[in-house]
Amino acid sequence: MIRRRRQNARHIRKDVLYCDPASSAKRKACLTVLDHMFRCTVTWLAPLLCFTAEEAWSSRYGADAPSVHLQLFPEVPSSWRDDRLAEKWRKVRSVRRVVTGALEIERAQKRIGSSLEAHPIVHVSNAELAEAVLDLDLAEICITSAATLVEDEGPTGAFRLPDVDGVAVVSNLAEGTKCARSWKVLTTIGSDPDYADVSPRDAQALREWEAMRKAAE
Protein backbone atom coordinates (compact mmCIF):
# COMPACT_ATOMS: atom_id res chain seq x y z
CA MET A 1 0.00 0.00 0.00
CA ILE A 2 2.82 2.43 0.87
CA ARG A 3 4.58 1.62 -2.39
CA ARG A 4 1.39 2.20 -4.36
CA ARG A 5 0.85 5.58 -2.69
CA ARG A 6 4.39 6.65 -3.53
CA GLN A 7 3.90 5.59 -7.15
CA ASN A 8 0.65 7.59 -7.36
CA ALA A 9 2.33 10.69 -5.95
CA ARG A 10 5.25 10.28 -8.32
CA HIS A 11 2.99 9.91 -11.35
CA ILE A 12 0.91 12.93 -10.37
CA ARG A 13 3.99 15.11 -10.00
CA LYS A 14 5.72 13.97 -13.21
CA ASP A 15 3.87 16.65 -15.20
CA VAL A 16 5.07 19.44 -12.93
CA LEU A 17 8.64 18.12 -12.84
CA TYR A 18 8.93 17.58 -16.58
CA CYS A 19 6.80 20.35 -18.02
CA ASP A 20 6.51 23.32 -15.65
CA PRO A 21 8.80 26.30 -16.31
CA ALA A 22 12.10 26.39 -14.42
CA SER A 23 10.75 29.34 -12.42
CA SER A 24 7.66 27.42 -11.26
CA ALA A 25 7.27 27.58 -7.47
CA LYS A 26 5.34 24.30 -7.55
CA ARG A 27 8.20 22.58 -9.40
CA LYS A 28 10.77 23.96 -6.96
CA ALA A 29 8.66 22.83 -4.00
CA CYS A 30 8.43 19.34 -5.49
CA LEU A 31 12.20 19.17 -5.98
CA THR A 32 12.71 20.25 -2.36
CA VAL A 33 10.41 17.50 -1.08
CA LEU A 34 12.16 14.92 -3.28
CA ASP A 35 15.54 16.00 -1.93
CA HIS A 36 14.38 15.58 1.67
CA MET A 37 12.87 12.19 0.85
CA PHE A 38 16.05 11.05 -0.87
CA ARG A 39 18.33 12.05 2.00
CA CYS A 40 16.10 10.42 4.60
CA THR A 41 15.50 7.22 2.65
CA VAL A 42 19.11 6.62 1.63
CA THR A 43 20.69 7.41 5.00
CA TRP A 44 18.11 5.37 6.92
CA LEU A 45 18.63 2.35 4.66
CA ALA A 46 22.42 2.67 4.49
CA PRO A 47 23.13 0.35 7.47
CA LEU A 48 21.09 -2.41 5.78
CA LEU A 49 21.76 -1.78 2.08
CA CYS A 50 25.36 -0.68 2.36
CA PHE A 51 26.47 -0.82 -1.26
CA THR A 52 23.13 0.18 -2.82
CA ALA A 53 22.87 3.23 -0.57
CA GLU A 54 26.44 4.24 -1.36
CA GLU A 55 25.77 3.94 -5.11
CA ALA A 56 22.60 6.01 -4.83
CA TRP A 57 24.38 8.65 -2.72
CA SER A 58 27.35 9.01 -5.08
CA SER A 59 25.01 9.10 -8.08
CA ARG A 60 23.14 12.01 -6.49
CA TYR A 61 26.05 13.99 -5.03
CA GLY A 62 29.04 12.85 -7.09
CA ALA A 63 31.81 10.33 -6.64
CA ASP A 64 33.90 12.82 -4.61
CA ALA A 65 31.14 13.46 -2.05
CA PRO A 66 31.69 12.13 1.49
CA SER A 67 30.30 8.61 1.93
CA VAL A 68 26.67 8.14 2.94
CA HIS A 69 28.02 6.10 5.86
CA LEU A 70 29.59 9.27 7.26
CA GLN A 71 26.25 11.09 7.36
CA LEU A 72 24.05 11.55 10.39
CA PHE A 73 20.44 10.46 10.18
CA PRO A 74 18.35 13.54 9.21
CA GLU A 75 16.16 14.88 11.98
CA VAL A 76 12.61 15.21 10.71
CA PRO A 77 10.84 18.16 12.40
CA SER A 78 7.80 17.10 14.40
CA SER A 79 5.90 19.96 12.75
CA TRP A 80 5.99 18.01 9.48
CA ARG A 81 3.48 15.56 10.90
CA ASP A 82 -0.02 16.75 10.07
CA ASP A 83 -2.69 14.18 10.88
CA ARG A 84 -5.43 16.46 9.61
CA LEU A 85 -3.73 16.81 6.23
CA ALA A 86 -3.11 13.06 6.09
CA GLU A 87 -6.82 12.43 6.66
CA LYS A 88 -7.71 14.91 3.92
CA TRP A 89 -5.50 13.06 1.46
CA ARG A 90 -6.94 9.71 2.51
CA LYS A 91 -10.28 11.07 1.32
CA VAL A 92 -8.75 12.49 -1.85
CA ARG A 93 -7.28 9.07 -2.67
CA SER A 94 -10.71 7.50 -2.20
CA VAL A 95 -12.22 9.85 -4.78
CA ARG A 96 -9.28 9.26 -7.11
CA ARG A 97 -9.72 5.49 -6.91
CA VAL A 98 -13.21 5.79 -8.34
CA VAL A 99 -11.95 7.98 -11.20
CA THR A 100 -9.12 5.55 -11.88
CA GLY A 101 -11.57 2.66 -11.97
CA ALA A 102 -13.78 4.46 -14.47
CA LEU A 103 -10.81 5.27 -16.69
CA GLU A 104 -9.60 1.66 -16.61
CA ILE A 105 -12.90 0.61 -18.17
CA GLU A 106 -12.48 3.25 -20.87
CA ARG A 107 -8.98 1.93 -21.57
CA ALA A 108 -10.17 -1.68 -21.71
CA GLN A 109 -12.89 -0.68 -24.17
CA LYS A 110 -10.28 1.13 -26.32
CA ARG A 111 -12.13 4.42 -25.98
CA ILE A 112 -8.99 6.06 -24.59
CA GLY A 113 -5.35 5.10 -24.69
CA SER A 114 -4.10 7.38 -21.96
CA SER A 115 -5.81 9.01 -18.99
CA LEU A 116 -4.79 12.37 -20.49
CA GLU A 117 -7.38 11.79 -23.24
CA ALA A 118 -10.15 11.90 -20.64
CA HIS A 119 -12.32 14.53 -18.99
CA PRO A 120 -14.14 12.76 -16.16
CA ILE A 121 -17.22 14.26 -14.54
CA VAL A 122 -16.86 13.45 -10.84
CA HIS A 123 -20.13 13.44 -8.91
CA VAL A 124 -19.63 13.59 -5.14
CA SER A 125 -22.57 13.51 -2.75
CA ASN A 126 -20.50 12.68 0.33
CA ALA A 127 -19.97 16.07 1.99
CA GLU A 128 -16.62 15.13 3.59
CA LEU A 129 -15.17 13.81 0.34
CA ALA A 130 -16.44 16.83 -1.58
CA GLU A 131 -14.82 19.20 0.91
CA ALA A 132 -11.52 17.29 0.63
CA VAL A 133 -11.23 17.76 -3.15
CA LEU A 134 -12.94 21.13 -3.49
CA ASP A 135 -9.75 23.21 -3.32
CA LEU A 136 -7.64 20.86 -5.47
CA ASP A 137 -6.97 20.62 -9.19
CA LEU A 138 -8.88 17.37 -9.74
CA ALA A 139 -7.48 16.92 -13.24
CA GLU A 140 -3.95 17.08 -11.86
CA ILE A 141 -4.76 14.57 -9.11
CA CYS A 142 -6.40 12.16 -11.56
CA ILE A 143 -3.79 12.73 -14.30
CA THR A 144 -6.41 13.78 -16.84
CA SER A 145 -6.50 16.78 -19.14
CA ALA A 146 -9.62 18.11 -17.45
CA ALA A 147 -12.01 17.13 -14.67
CA THR A 148 -15.28 18.54 -13.43
CA LEU A 149 -16.54 18.21 -9.87
CA VAL A 150 -20.32 18.11 -9.38
CA GLU A 151 -21.77 17.89 -5.89
CA ASP A 152 -24.68 15.52 -6.43
CA GLU A 153 -25.52 11.80 -6.56
CA GLY A 154 -24.68 11.40 -10.24
CA PRO A 155 -26.64 9.56 -12.93
CA THR A 156 -27.71 5.94 -12.56
CA GLY A 157 -25.26 4.61 -15.12
CA ALA A 158 -22.19 6.32 -13.64
CA PHE A 159 -19.25 4.23 -12.47
CA ARG A 160 -19.10 3.55 -8.73
CA LEU A 161 -17.05 1.49 -6.32
CA PRO A 162 -18.91 -0.36 -3.55
CA ASP A 163 -16.38 0.63 -0.89
CA VAL A 164 -16.41 4.38 -1.71
CA ASP A 165 -19.80 5.76 -0.81
CA GLY A 166 -21.02 8.94 -2.45
CA VAL A 167 -18.76 9.10 -5.51
CA ALA A 168 -19.84 8.44 -9.11
CA VAL A 169 -17.86 9.09 -12.29
CA VAL A 170 -18.98 9.67 -15.87
CA SER A 171 -16.14 9.40 -18.37
CA ASN A 172 -15.87 11.81 -21.28
CA LEU A 173 -13.22 12.58 -23.86
CA ALA A 174 -11.18 15.72 -23.30
CA GLU A 175 -11.83 18.47 -25.84
CA GLY A 176 -9.10 20.18 -27.80
CA THR A 177 -5.74 19.32 -29.31
CA LYS A 178 -2.91 17.25 -27.86
CA CYS A 179 0.01 19.30 -26.55
CA ALA A 180 3.24 18.17 -28.21
CA ARG A 181 5.13 18.60 -24.92
CA SER A 182 2.85 17.58 -22.04
CA TRP A 183 0.47 15.38 -24.09
CA LYS A 184 -2.51 17.00 -22.41
CA VAL A 185 -5.55 17.53 -24.61
CA LEU A 186 -6.48 21.21 -24.26
CA THR A 187 -8.39 23.92 -26.07
CA THR A 188 -5.56 26.41 -25.52
CA ILE A 189 -2.96 24.75 -27.75
CA GLY A 190 -1.40 27.33 -30.07
CA SER A 191 -2.47 30.34 -27.99
CA ASP A 192 1.15 31.47 -27.98
CA PRO A 193 2.05 32.35 -31.60
CA ASP A 194 5.72 31.48 -31.05
CA TYR A 195 4.90 27.91 -30.02
CA ALA A 196 1.97 26.72 -32.09
CA ASP A 197 1.85 23.09 -30.92
CA VAL A 198 1.97 23.48 -27.13
CA SER A 199 -0.08 24.96 -24.31
CA PRO A 200 0.63 28.42 -22.83
CA ARG A 201 2.24 26.78 -19.77
CA ASP A 202 4.58 24.74 -21.95
CA ALA A 203 5.29 27.74 -24.16
CA GLN A 204 6.48 29.67 -21.11
CA ALA A 205 8.70 26.75 -20.11
CA LEU A 206 10.22 26.57 -23.59
CA ARG A 207 10.79 30.32 -23.65
CA GLU A 208 12.60 30.20 -20.30
CA TRP A 209 14.70 27.25 -21.47
CA GLU A 210 15.68 29.10 -24.64
CA ALA A 211 16.66 32.17 -22.62
CA MET A 212 18.82 30.07 -20.26
CA ARG A 213 20.45 28.29 -23.19
CA LYS A 214 21.33 31.57 -24.91
CA ALA A 215 22.65 33.02 -21.65
CA ALA A 216 24.95 30.03 -21.26
CA GLU A 217 26.44 30.37 -24.76
Phi and psi in degrees as a GROMACS rama.xvg file:
@    title "Ramachandran Plot"
@    xaxis  label "Phi"
@    yaxis  label "Psi"
@TYPE xy
-63.0165  -42.836  ILE-2
-61.7546  -41.2933  ARG-3
-64.0753  -39.9381  ARG-4
-64.1523  -40.4905  ARG-5
-65.5232  -39.4013  ARG-6
-63.4863  -42.0709  GLN-7
-60.8938  -46.4941  ASN-8
-61.757  -41.3244  ALA-9
-63.9433  -43.8525  ARG-10
-66.1616  -38.3297  HIS-11
-63.6644  -39.8665  ILE-12
-85.7461  -6.89025  ARG-13
-59.3018  -37.7903  LYS-14
-62.7973  -44.776  ASP-15
-64.9434  -44.205  VAL-16
-65.2458  -41.6699  LEU-17
-85.4882  -32.2083  TYR-18
-116.458  -20.9222  CYS-19
-66.9068  152.231  ASP-20
-59.2694  156.185  PRO-21
-59.7793  -27.4951  ALA-22
-83.9512  -2.75267  SER-23
-61.9107  124.034  SER-24
-65.0145  -35.2285  ALA-25
-65.2911  -41.1887  LYS-26
-65.4558  -42.9588  ARG-27
-63.7858  -39.744  LYS-28
-63.3934  -41.0113  ALA-29
-63.7222  -43.5659  CYS-30
-62.6993  -37.161  LEU-31
-64.2239  -44.9732  THR-32
-62.0718  -43.9585  VAL-33
-61.3868  -37.9244  LEU-34
-65.3023  -43.5272  ASP-35
-62.3343  -43.4288  HIS-36
-64.116  -39.9432  MET-37
-63.0577  -49.4103  PHE-38
-61.4377  -43.73  ARG-39
-65.3373  -49.3177  CYS-40
-61.848  -47.6747  THR-41
-69.745  -42.3014  VAL-42
-69.6261  -37.1642  THR-43
-66.2689  -36.7441  TRP-44
-85.5871  -12.7443  LEU-45
-54.5716  -40.985  ALA-46
-64.0197  -24.6289  PRO-47
-96.8593  -41.3106  LEU-48
-112.239  69.4842  LEU-49
-55.6364  -55.0425  CYS-50
-74.6849  -40.2651  PHE-51
-62.4822  -43.5821  THR-52
-63.8865  -40.8378  ALA-53
-64.6994  -40.0904  GLU-54
-64.4895  -43.6579  GLU-55
-63.511  -42.5392  ALA-56
-63.56  -47.4601  TRP-57
-69.3818  -29.9906  SER-58
-66.7463  -35.245  SER-59
-80.4195  -43.2716  ARG-60
-109.751  -3.85623  TYR-61
101.751  152.701  GLY-62
-64.2981  -25.0901  ALA-63
-87.6622  -2.61804  ASP-64
-70.5144  148.503  ALA-65
-56.4049  144.431  PRO-66
-56.1696  148.318  SER-67
-61.6691  -26.1619  VAL-68
-77.1173  -3.23281  HIS-69
-100.973  0.675446  LEU-70
-89.0061  150.24  GLN-71
-85.3096  150.349  LEU-72
-61.7867  131.399  PHE-73
-62.3538  141.69  PRO-74
-92.7083  116.611  GLU-75
-86.7257  119.943  VAL-76
-59.0518  137.754  PRO-77
-62.6836  -24.2873  SER-78
-67.7142  -16.8689  SER-79
-71.812  -19.3731  TRP-80
-79.486  122.541  ARG-81
-136.268  93.3973  ASP-82
-64.0659  -32.5428  ASP-83
-67.7571  -41.7105  ARG-84
-67.3483  -38.8929  LEU-85
-61.5586  -40.2754  ALA-86
-67.2726  -37.1015  GLU-87
-59.6445  -45.4217  LYS-88
-75.0059  -21.5719  TRP-89
-63.1165  -41.0289  ARG-90
-69.6173  -39.7446  LYS-91
-60.6117  -42.7181  VAL-92
-63.8778  -33.0799  ARG-93
-63.854  -44.904  SER-94
-63.8039  -42.9588  VAL-95
-62.9385  -35.2276  ARG-96
-61.3952  -36.2894  ARG-97
-68.605  -42.4431  VAL-98
-62.1257  -44.8917  VAL-99
-60.7804  -40.841  THR-100
-62.266  -42.5812  GLY-101
-63.6926  -40.5571  ALA-102
-70.8505  -30.1068  LEU-103
-64.0066  -36.701  GLU-104
-65.8542  -41.8191  ILE-105
-62.4732  -38.8732  GLU-106
-65.3635  -45.8516  ARG-107
-62.326  -32.8658  ALA-108
-86.2857  4.48161  GLN-109
63.7398  22.5578  LYS-110
-83.3178  -23.7578  ARG-111
-136.973  155.654  ILE-112
-102.789  -35.3761  GLY-113
-129.694  152.557  SER-114
-62.7184  -22.7865  SER-115
-70.4981  -10.462  LEU-116
-85.3505  -1.7355  GLU-117
-106.234  155.004  ALA-118
-134.595  84.6313  HIS-119
-73.0208  143.393  PRO-120
-100.141  115.229  ILE-121
-103.72  109.505  VAL-122
-94.1415  122.343  HIS-123
-127.645  114.825  VAL-124
-101.152  -15.5135  SER-125
-75.5662  115.761  ASN-126
-60.9  -38.7528  ALA-127
-67.9271  -41.103  GLU-128
-68.4659  -39.2084  LEU-129
-62.6553  -42.4312  ALA-130
-64.0306  -35.1403  GLU-131
-66.1944  -34.5363  ALA-132
-101.623  -5.45469  VAL-133
-59.883  -37.1803  LEU-134
-97.1929  12.4298  ASP-135
-108.83  158.205  LEU-136
-82.2899  98.0839  ASP-137
-64.3309  -32.9748  LEU-138
-64.6579  -39.6794  ALA-139
-64.9255  -43.9523  GLU-140
-64.6189  -38.2101  ILE-141
-91.6255  -1.85558  CYS-142
55.5701  50.8162  ILE-143
-121.203  166.792  THR-144
-76.9249  -24.6512  SER-145
-155.463  161.661  ALA-146
-159.315  142.678  ALA-147
-123.662  127.741  THR-148
-96.894  127.029  LEU-149
-125.493  126.72  VAL-150
-90.9342  79.0929  GLU-151
-156.666  -176.64  ASP-152
-71.9196  -27.8143  GLU-153
87.4035  158.943  GLY-154
-68.674  162.825  PRO-155
-60.1699  -39.8399  THR-156
-84.7945  5.97113  GLY-157
-69.0495  156.683  ALA-158
-78.2887  136.327  PHE-159
-138.192  157.697  ARG-160
-113.465  135.721  LEU-161
-63.28  -25.5116  PRO-162
-95.9748  4.45835  ASP-163
-123.516  96.9937  VAL-164
-78.6278  134.62  ASP-165
88.9475  17.5207  GLY-166
-131.494  129.102  VAL-167
-137.468  141.426  ALA-168
-127.345  132.208  VAL-169
-112.145  122.595  VAL-170
-87.4084  135.132  SER-171
-134.748  160.544  ASN-172
-80.7325  141.728  LEU-173
-69.5122  144.184  ALA-174
-96.9586  143.293  GLU-175
123.542  -156.359  GLY-176
-118.7  148.572  THR-177
-75.6018  127.713  LYS-178
-70.5153  132.037  CYS-179
-70.0415  -14.4872  ALA-180
-106.019  -48.8434  ARG-181
-97.006  -15.4396  SER-182
70.23  9.00899  TRP-183
-74.5394  147.145  LYS-184
-97.5619  111.571  VAL-185
-136.388  157.482  LEU-186
-88.3085  -1.89733  THR-187
-100.973  5.11552  THR-188
-61.7255  130.852  ILE-189
87.9306  4.70429  GLY-190
-63.9694  -30.8662  SER-191
-91.1472  115.288  ASP-192
-62.364  -21.538  PRO-193
-80.5002  -18.3742  ASP-194
-136.491  84.8058  TYR-195
-72.1747  -17.9857  ALA-196
-111.035  15.3417  ASP-197
-133.524  169.192  VAL-198
-77.8937  165.306  SER-199
-58.1474  -38.4883  PRO-200
-60.0064  -46.5129  ARG-201
-71.1926  -31.4517  ASP-202
-63.8486  -41.1389  ALA-203
-63.1058  -40.9341  GLN-204
-63.4711  -43.3326  ALA-205
-65.4569  -38.0282  LEU-206
-65.6992  -41.8478  ARG-207
-65.1904  -40.0793  GLU-208
-64.155  -41.9775  TRP-209
-62.4199  -42.1616  GLU-210
-63.5688  -40.9505  ALA-211
-67.8122  -37.8278  MET-212
-64.9783  -43.7817  ARG-213
-66.5892  -37.6313  LYS-214
-65.6639  -29.1401  ALA-215
-82.9229  -14.4801  ALA-216
